[in-house]
């Protein structure tokens, strides 16, 4: 990574997903792809 972490413009997506999603994971698709899947709580107080 270049520069301090708080100055980076990208790379926070999975950190945010981890905070917001009830569950999530990654599944490989073919030789060059992946799906990132997630489940969100229907109510804000359901997030663990």
VOVEX-245773 format. One record per atom (N, C-alpha, C): x, y, z; residue in one letter. Coordinates in steps of 0.05 Angstrom, whole numbers, plus 5000, padded with zeros to 4 digits. Atoms other than C-alpha are relative to their C-alpha. Example, Ala and Ser with C-alpha at 12.3 -4.5 7.8 and 13.67 -1.06 7.14 Angstrom:
<recs>
501849765000A
524649105156A
501850245000A
498449764999S
527349795143S
498550225014S
</recs>
This chain:
<recs>
501749765000X
500050005000X
501750255000X
498649745001X
502250714986X
498650195019X
501149804982X
501251245039X
498749895025X
501450094976X
497951225107X
497249894994X
502650135005X
491750795112X
497750195000X
502249814999X
487251385130X
499850184975X
500049845024X
489151725064X
499349844975X
500650175023X
487551135018X
497250044991X
502749965012X
481651204971X
498549744997X
501350265004X
480050454967X
501049805020X
499050224984X
480849795002X
498549975027X
501550034975X
475649885057X
497549854997X
502650135006X
469949505025X
499449765018X
500550244983X
470848845062X
499950075029X
500249924972X
471949205128X
497250115006X
502749904997X
465349565119X
497949784999X
501850235003X
461948925097X
500049845026X
499850154975X
464548575160X
498550145023X
501449854980X
461649125203X
497049994997X
502849975006X
454849155169X
498549734996X
501350255008X
453348435147X
499849815024X
500350214980X
450647885191X
501949774994X
498150205010X
454547375150X
500950084972X
499149955027X
458747415087X
502349804994X
497850175008X
463747015047X
500750054971X
499049985028X
467246924980X
499949734987X
500250255015X
465946394928X
501450044973X
498649985026X
470646264868X
498049934978X
501750045024X
467346304800X
501949974976X
498250055023X
471245984743X
502950045008X
497149974996X
478646114735X
500850285009X
499149724995X
478646874743X
498050175014X
502149834988X
472647094783X
499349915028X
501050074973X
469447094851X
497450165005X
502449874991X
462847274882X
500450055030X
500149934971X
462447634949X
497150015007X
502850024992X
455847454982X
499750105029X
500449914973X
452747735045X
497149995007X
502750004989X
446547735089X
499950245019X
500449764982X
444148385122X
497749955019X
502250014980X
439848435184X
497750174990X
502349845008X
432748675171X
499550235019X
500249784980X
433049105234X
502850075010X
497349924991X
439149505258X
501049865025X
499150134976X
439249165326X
500649714997X
499450285005X
440048475294X
502949964992X
497250035008X
447348615273X
501649915024X
498450114977X
452048205316X
502550175005X
</recs>
